[in-house]
Amino acid sequence: MREERPEVQQGSMILPYFNDEVPVLYLADGTGYIPVVALCRMLGLSPETHIPRWRRLFLWEHARKLPLRTEKRGMRMVWCLHLGALLFWCSSFNWSLVSPERRIQLREATDAGLKHLEQAHQEMLTRYRQMRHLLFRFLTNYADAQTQLQQVATRMHRRLDAASSVVLETLLAQGSALIEEATTHARAILQDQATNPIMNVVTIDAEGNATEVDTQPLFPVIPEQQEELFFAQIEQLTHWYGDFVLFLVEHGLSPQENHDGEER
């Protein structure tokens, strides 16, 4: 059987810190990969020796075999690393195997990669905490929303004719359903996060004594689809509240007459 060759676009780039031009293969979705043989050639490493060992590491999680075109050997399938794996690749072999100049470049590339990794982690952590705060605030603000809607219905029906009462019931039923849906989803997100592993952050003084200063989730990520769904539900709820206020105004009523003064 012939090996299937994915559709790729081949380009090149100057690899930061190493100042060498290497080929880059781009998939249809724009994801970039660098041939491992090019990386080995750049540092003077043997692909035949290292690739079998690298394939057993986490480094190879997203590696792929892709078609590489060269002047000497034409088109051939070679192992390629995801661009995001370069930091891990730099730490996957003994630096004593490369020249002193390359070791300096490896150190600079590794230090820069770790700095960017830490920055990305802090941004993820900030976003994670903001989202959790938003979820808890929503659940707190809407904890007794269903009871309040029932109270609104009881007070207002006495002031409306039969036709308007039907419209009001429809509006309140829509609002109740939207609140229930968003509340269920918010609780589900928080319950999922409660099962994530937590790590303790400590400081160690000169005597070796450790002091816990913080706790952080090991994986501070709320799936993007869950976030998007929650925000879509909030948007629907906002539109509903606008329709509800418009109904009150059209019937000569004030929203303040039916709420405790806290904006929803």
Residue, then its C-alpha position, 0 to 999 in steps of 0.5 A: m500500500r502506498e503511504e497517503r500524502p497529506e496536502v501541504q504547502q512548503g515554505s521556509m523560515i529563519l529559526p529564531y535564536f539559531n539564525d538558520e533557514v529551515p523548511v516549514l510545511y503548512l497544513a490546510d488549516g495553517t498549522g506549521y511543522i518543521p522536518v526533524v531532519a532539518l533540525c538535526r542537520m542544523l545542530g549536527l545530530s543524527p536523525e537515525t539515532h535520535i528519532p527512535r528515542w524521541r518517538r517515545l517522548f511526549l515531544w512526539e504527541h503531535a508529530r506527523k509524517l509529511p511530504l518534504r521536497t528537496e533538490k537532492r532527494g525529491m519528494r519524501m515522507v519525513w517526520c515533522l514536529h509541530l512548531g509549538a514543540l520546539l521548546f520541548w525539542c531543545s530539552s530532549f537531547n544532551w547539549s554536549l553533542v553540539s558545538p559551544e556556539r549552538r549550546i549558547q543558542l539552545r540556552e537563549a531559545t530555551d530561556a525565551g521559550l520558558k518566559h513565553l510559556e510562563q506569560a501564557h500560563q499567567e494569561m490563562l490563569t487570569r482568564y480562568r479566574q475572571m470566568r469563575h468570578l463571572l459564573f459565581r456572580f451570575l449564580t448569586n445574582y439569579a439565585d432567587a430569580q424564579t421566585q421574583l418572577q412569580q412575585v412579578a406575575t402576581r402583582m402585575h396581573r391585577r393591573l393588566d387586561a386579559a390579552s396583556s396578561v397572556v403576553l406577560e405570562t409568555l414573557l415570564a415563561q421565556g425569562s424563566a426558561l432562559i435563567e434556568e438554562a444558563t444557571t444549569h450550564a454555569r453550575a455544570i462548568l463549575q462542577d467540572q472545574a471542581t474535579n481538576p487537580i490543584m497545585n500548591v504554590v510555595t516559597i522556600d526561605a534560606e533555611g529550606n522552610a516552605t510556606e504555602v502562598d497560593t493554590q492554582p489549578l493545574f490546568p486553568v482552562i475552561p473549554e472555549q465551547q462552554e464559555e461561548l455557550f454561556f455568553a450566548q445564553i447571557e446575550q439571550l437573557t439580555h435581549w429578553y430583559g429588554d423585551f420585558v422592560l419594553f412591555l412594562v413601559e408600553h403598559g405604563l409601568s416602571p421596572q423599579e416597581n417589580h425589582d428590588g433595585e438590583e440590575r439584572 
